[in-house]
């Protein structure tokens, strides 16, 4: 049995599902009100790719918002990255102009995206009774020296988490 071909591709870098550009383009072409946006969308995607190829990886979170009257507007996720991006603007502008883009000014807007992160699960190994007994024997057999103090304390915490004491 063959599974249906997925309508998305997985962006490995960000682990998000992304719609294929062909589907977006066909949707925009079919809608009379949105079809005039297609050239702008294509231009912004192309400009975004150019910026990513020029800028270091730290700027992957930055996005092209608009290109209007030879003024490029970009977004940065926080003020720190915006400041670093401002330092790269002359280099970015020169490279874009060399590649044929008519850009006379670049403006940066900080657009903080509210991200709700799932709490990370605490990874805890389940120890068998023989393993716990072995740790308890180890703790009991260690000499009470300054060199063993931290190890004995760690073993004690491990055993108390696992209800042995």
QUIMO-V945129 format. One record per residue. N is the residue number from 1. OMEGA is omega in radians with two decimals (999 if undefined). Layout:
BEGIN
n omega
N OMEGA
N OMEGA
END
This chain:
BEGIN
n omega
1 -3.12
2 3.14
3 3.10
4 -3.14
5 -3.10
6 3.13
7 3.12
8 3.00
9 -3.08
10 3.06
11 -3.03
12 -3.07
13 -3.08
14 3.11
15 3.09
16 3.05
17 -3.12
18 3.08
19 3.13
20 -3.07
21 3.12
22 3.14
23 3.12
24 -3.13
25 -3.14
26 3.09
27 3.14
28 3.13
29 -3.06
30 -3.10
31 -3.08
32 -3.10
33 -3.09
34 -3.08
35 3.07
36 3.14
37 -3.03
38 3.11
39 3.12
40 3.13
41 3.13
42 3.14
43 -3.13
44 3.09
45 3.12
46 3.13
47 3.09
48 3.12
49 3.11
50 -3.13
51 3.14
52 -3.13
53 -3.10
54 -3.02
55 3.07
56 -3.05
57 -3.13
58 -3.08
59 3.10
60 -3.13
61 3.12
62 -3.10
63 3.03
64 3.13
65 -3.02
66 2.98
67 -3.07
68 3.13
69 3.10
70 3.07
71 3.13
72 3.08
73 3.14
74 3.07
75 3.05
76 -3.06
77 3.11
78 -3.07
79 -3.13
80 3.13
81 3.09
82 3.12
83 3.11
84 3.12
85 3.12
86 3.11
87 -3.11
88 -3.04
89 3.12
90 3.12
91 -3.13
92 -3.11
93 -3.14
94 -3.13
95 3.14
96 3.10
97 3.09
98 3.14
99 3.00
100 3.13
101 3.11
102 -3.11
103 3.14
104 -3.14
105 3.10
106 3.13
107 -3.13
108 3.04
109 3.06
110 3.12
111 -3.13
112 3.11
113 3.13
114 -3.13
115 3.08
116 -3.11
117 3.06
118 3.10
119 -3.13
120 3.14
121 3.11
122 -3.11
123 -3.13
124 3.13
125 3.05
126 -3.09
127 3.11
128 3.12
129 3.10
130 3.12
131 3.12
132 3.10
133 3.12
134 3.10
135 3.13
136 3.09
137 3.11
138 3.14
139 -3.12
140 -3.07
141 3.14
142 3.09
143 3.12
144 3.11
145 3.11
146 -3.14
147 -3.09
148 -3.03
149 -3.11
150 3.12
151 3.12
152 3.11
153 3.13
154 3.10
155 3.13
156 3.10
157 3.14
158 -3.12
159 -3.14
160 3.06
161 -3.10
162 3.00
163 3.06
164 3.02
165 999
END
